[in-house]
Amino acid sequence: MRKILLCLAFTLLVARSVQAAEGLLREVHPDRYVVKQGDTLWDVASMFLNDAWM
């Protein structure tokens, strides 16, 4: 019984993680980006993420 509950909890945790990550990236984000002098983490996050605060 304990193994079943642990497996169920793990499955729910993984499913929740995948669901949370779905809307994180912009639809037209670059596949790669080379950091240039003067770039900030905020600038790079804005290119890849829908919400740069994430």
Beta strands, then each sheet from edge to edge (+ up, - down):
end
